[in-house]
Amino acid sequence: MGVITQAVMVQAAIDINGMDHAQKVRLADEIAAQRPNLLASILVLPRMGLTSKNWRCRCTSCW
């Protein structure tokens, strides 16, 4: 399994922030088709009490 570097994460964040809603929906559809468990894992996080703000903080604190 590969490692996601900080540079790759930063570029992904830049790319996502530059997308409109329709582009984000298409990306989510592509992820769901190729990696359904990954998308499901992300979508369930709020039900487990983890907000997107907390998730971002936890991710950035790992760097």
Buried (B, 14 or more C-beta within 10 A) or exposed (E): EEEEEEEEBEEEEEEEEEEEEEEEEEEEEEEBEEEEEEBEEEEEEEEEEEEEEEEEEEEEEEE
